[in-house]
Amino acid sequence: MSDVIIDVQGVSKAFGGIQANSDVSMQVARGGITGLIGPNGSGKTTLFNSIVGYHPIDAGSIKFENREISTLKVQQIARLGLLRTFQQTRIYGKMNCVENMLISMPHRKMSLWDALKKNTPEDYERADQLLEFVGLYEKRFLLSGDLSFGQQKLLEFAMALMNEPTCLLLDEPTAGINPTLINGLIDRLKRANEEFGITLFVIEHNMRVIMNLAETIYCLAHGEMLAQGTPDEIQNDQRVIDAYLGAH
Amino acid sequence: MNTTRNKIILYAAILAVTIAAPFLFPTYGTQLATLWLMIIVALTWDMTGGQMGYNSLGNIFFYGTGMYVAAIVAIGMYFNVGAYTDASGGKLFEFTRHQYFVGMLVGTLAAGVFCSLSAVVIGFLTFGLRGPYFAIGTLGVAIAGGELVANWDWVGGGQGIALPVYPGDLDQGKDFFYFCFAITGVAVFLFVRWLYQTRFGAAINAIRDDEEKADAMGIHTLRYKLVTWAMAAFFVGIAGAISAFQLIHFEPIETAYQTINLGIFMVVCVLLGGKGTLWGPVVGAILFHVIKEVTWNYFLGWQWVALGALIIVTVVYFKDGVMGYLAHTRPEWFGIRVEGKAGEKAS
């Protein structure tokens, strides 16, 4: 657990006069599940976007596998194996689920020559397996745009797994999913972590979910890192409770 | 399966018609050759416009450039280009039969390669633009290309270049150019048919539908965009080269970099037939060419009005084109399935 895969040191980011992140430091342990919580507007998504190269940061350093990535672009970071899903789910709505999966083949591991080949039967099999894994196998020939929002989130998760990332950043994976599906999703996230060995870094609003899922939790408030610790420590941290109840 | 057999029969029938057409309708030889040209430019336009979501209005640049590169290379192999264009293709410079065909072959290949490379350079500068900005940016490139060449005396300036006439019987020459276009057209069709089935094809579809997501998934978006356009430009350059020899004389603005004619026609063909489909550009090119020739023959004076009306009706009321409409109403023809039965292989 001591092996750090994402190392964020002193990151600041402002949008005009609004300081979205100030001097944020945190680490994501390789092979684990790390959570990021915080009230609305506390800068969670900004931190995510900074890590995946969506916008330049004002100060600080971000390292992925000991490599400075704060100056790289989105594609370059994605090609290192650090992948993200979107809060507003993004899938290819005019294609069916299988096509969505095949588009998500890990192109970063392909030369142009490999890309000019057809998908192999193994690729199709893997797509089917992962769709089965998230419970969308029966719907695999439906246009993904016709799926419910929750199913689209599951599809996006399956697409991310198809891409074989080293580390996956999930932005509110359970938002908009009905409560009965949430338990299944927690289970699948844990299995993805254990069986596929993918490091997960999860933003989550649902306290029950994050407490069940993560081993280490960071809490942001007003753009600053407020607390970190195990789920138990976070739950009993007075500063965290104050932040959520609005004592600030 | 039955569908496979039907497909083979369909392809065989098309091939038979292709080969027999110039002999069945000898008076329409040049028309049929032009039809194949339309099919080539429509299919290649759809590679970026329909499959990758980059609507280029500048593909005509590669057509014109292909013409010029082929002509300059073919002439330059045997003569001084400046002296040749000064004489306006007068009788001072005669190609032998052997020189004509070797010059044409080398010139055509050179045109394809040069256009590919120029697509990479232009693409590097313009692929940062999106949507209508890309269309206008590339249109600017095509117009600028025509103006530049028109002011370059070494290649004949505004007068253009006159190439040698086909050495031999002129009717045989018509068939020769027909088959040059037909073979290129079939090659382009088979090429894109294969390309759209590869992972590369899926990746450019991903760029079309959501480029940001494609970036976030680690797809090499810029590389794939450049390669796609370079492939398209290769074939357009070759088509331009064949046109140059077929037309014998061409000039820069009206013939080579003809933005308002062929440059727009190729887009209309694709829209009419169905963007982003394999057969759409082919069907669209045939329909458009027939409509265009009919209006030219029977509504002379009104032909541009008729074509304008066709464009408006297509864009406003018939966005999906013929193939898109059929895919909606007859999904089973396209093998589109909605619910898969358990245990069935994904296809």
Interface residues (C-beta under 8 A of the other chain):
Chain A: V52 V74 Q75 A78 R79 L83 R84 F86 R90 I91 Y92 G93 K94 M95 V98 E99 L102 I103 S104 M105 P106 H107 R108 M110 L112 D114 A115 L116 K117 K118 N119 Y124 A127 D128 E138 R140 F141 L142 M159 N163
Chain B: L195 Q197 T198 R199 F200 A202 A203 N205 A206 D209 D210 E212 K213 A214 D215 A216 M217 G218 I219 H220 T221 R223 Y224 V227 R337 V338 E339 G340 A342 K345 A346
